Amino acid sequence: MPQKLRLTCPDCGQLNQFPADKLGAAPKCAVCGHALNAGKVASVDFRTLEKMARNDQVPLLVDFWAPWCGPCRAMAPEFEKAARSLAPRVRLAKIDTQSNPDATVRYNIRGIPAFILFHEGRELARLSGARPAADLMRFVEEKLALVG
């Protein structure tokens, strides 16, 4: 792991840098004070998602969802549970595809809920359909184990 880590604030979009050994110590955004890795799901817009996926040095699992989607709404508590379990090693975010249609085009989302795992500035893996938190955690752990 690098000496310093970069994480994008999901609230204001500022790129932050801090010592890698402080990842588990609830780092905060230098601009707005928002927690950068608190084990909670962050709601993001398309611009912020792009920045996080490109720059962040902590793996990022993103839930592509919509408010009218029943399985997406049912999945939300499981996604929150996974966020608590995977923190601080992995951050979780969600993007409303109805409010951010550019995200569905950019990431070629064909059905929701859909999950994309980003790592080191690239898409690592995808998963689709509503699932329990344990399935999401297993998916993330297996994919990250493949990249070392």
CORLIN-V5234 format. One record per residue. N is the residue number from 1. SS is DSSP state (h for helix, s for strand, l for the rest). PHI is phi in radians with two decimals (999 if undefined). Layout:
# CORLIN-V5234
n=N ss=SS phi=PHI
n=N ss=SS phi=PHI
This chain:
# CORLIN-V5234
n=1 ss=l phi=999
n=2 ss=l phi=-1.14
n=3 ss=l phi=-1.12
n=4 ss=s phi=-2.11
n=5 ss=s phi=-2.02
n=6 ss=s phi=-1.94
n=7 ss=s phi=-2.40
n=8 ss=s phi=-1.54
n=9 ss=l phi=-1.23
n=10 ss=l phi=-1.24
n=11 ss=l phi=-1.52
n=12 ss=l phi=-1.96
n=13 ss=l phi=1.46
n=14 ss=l phi=-1.27
n=15 ss=s phi=-1.44
n=16 ss=s phi=-1.97
n=17 ss=s phi=-2.26
n=18 ss=s phi=-2.69
n=19 ss=s phi=-1.05
n=20 ss=h phi=-1.03
n=21 ss=h phi=-1.28
n=22 ss=h phi=-1.73
n=23 ss=l phi=-0.98
n=24 ss=l phi=-1.47
n=25 ss=l phi=-1.75
n=26 ss=l phi=0.93
n=27 ss=l phi=-1.07
n=28 ss=s phi=-2.09
n=29 ss=l phi=-1.14
n=30 ss=l phi=-1.22
n=31 ss=l phi=-1.67
n=32 ss=l phi=-1.89
n=33 ss=l phi=1.45
n=34 ss=l phi=-1.17
n=35 ss=s phi=-1.14
n=36 ss=l phi=-1.52
n=37 ss=l phi=-2.66
n=38 ss=l phi=-1.69
n=39 ss=l phi=1.35
n=40 ss=l phi=-2.12
n=41 ss=l phi=-1.35
n=42 ss=s phi=-1.74
n=43 ss=s phi=-1.49
n=44 ss=l phi=-2.22
n=45 ss=l phi=-1.70
n=46 ss=h phi=-1.07
n=47 ss=h phi=-1.06
n=48 ss=h phi=-1.18
n=49 ss=h phi=-1.04
n=50 ss=h phi=-1.01
n=51 ss=h phi=-1.15
n=52 ss=h phi=-1.11
n=53 ss=h phi=-1.10
n=54 ss=h phi=-1.42
n=55 ss=h phi=-1.88
n=56 ss=l phi=-1.19
n=57 ss=l phi=-1.82
n=58 ss=l phi=-2.00
n=59 ss=s phi=-0.92
n=60 ss=s phi=-2.26
n=61 ss=s phi=-1.84
n=62 ss=s phi=-1.99
n=63 ss=s phi=-1.74
n=64 ss=s phi=-1.65
n=65 ss=s phi=-2.52
n=66 ss=l phi=-2.58
n=67 ss=l phi=-1.13
n=68 ss=l phi=-1.46
n=69 ss=l phi=-1.53
n=70 ss=h phi=-1.02
n=71 ss=h phi=-1.05
n=72 ss=h phi=-1.14
n=73 ss=h phi=-1.17
n=74 ss=h phi=-1.17
n=75 ss=h phi=-1.32
n=76 ss=h phi=-0.90
n=77 ss=h phi=-1.12
n=78 ss=h phi=-1.21
n=79 ss=h phi=-1.15
n=80 ss=h phi=-1.09
n=81 ss=h phi=-1.08
n=82 ss=h phi=-1.12
n=83 ss=h phi=-1.05
n=84 ss=h phi=-1.13
n=85 ss=h phi=-1.30
n=86 ss=h phi=-1.51
n=87 ss=l phi=-1.21
n=88 ss=l phi=-1.63
n=89 ss=l phi=-1.23
n=90 ss=s phi=-2.42
n=91 ss=s phi=-1.80
n=92 ss=s phi=-2.11
n=93 ss=s phi=-2.43
n=94 ss=s phi=-2.33
n=95 ss=s phi=-2.31
n=96 ss=s phi=-1.35
n=97 ss=l phi=-1.24
n=98 ss=l phi=-1.23
n=99 ss=l phi=-1.42
n=100 ss=l phi=-2.25
n=101 ss=h phi=-1.08
n=102 ss=h phi=-1.06
n=103 ss=h phi=-1.16
n=104 ss=h phi=-1.17
n=105 ss=h phi=-1.26
n=106 ss=h phi=-1.02
n=107 ss=l phi=-1.79
n=108 ss=l phi=0.91
n=109 ss=l phi=-1.42
n=110 ss=l phi=-1.81
n=111 ss=l phi=-2.75
n=112 ss=l phi=-2.23
n=113 ss=l phi=-1.22
n=114 ss=s phi=-2.31
n=115 ss=s phi=-2.21
n=116 ss=s phi=-2.17
n=117 ss=s phi=-1.76
n=118 ss=s phi=-1.86
n=119 ss=s phi=-2.70
n=120 ss=l phi=0.97
n=121 ss=l phi=1.42
n=122 ss=s phi=-2.48
n=123 ss=s phi=-1.30
n=124 ss=s phi=-1.71
n=125 ss=s phi=-2.86
n=126 ss=s phi=-2.27
n=127 ss=s phi=-2.60
n=128 ss=s phi=-2.28
n=129 ss=l phi=1.61
n=130 ss=l phi=-1.18
n=131 ss=l phi=-2.56
n=132 ss=l phi=-1.24
n=133 ss=h phi=-0.96
n=134 ss=h phi=-1.05
n=135 ss=h phi=-1.15
n=136 ss=h phi=-1.11
n=137 ss=h phi=-1.13
n=138 ss=h phi=-1.12
n=139 ss=h phi=-0.99
n=140 ss=h phi=-1.10
n=141 ss=h phi=-1.07
n=142 ss=h phi=-1.13
n=143 ss=h phi=-1.20
n=144 ss=h phi=-1.23
n=145 ss=h phi=-1.13
n=146 ss=h phi=-1.23
n=147 ss=h phi=-1.72
n=148 ss=l phi=1.51
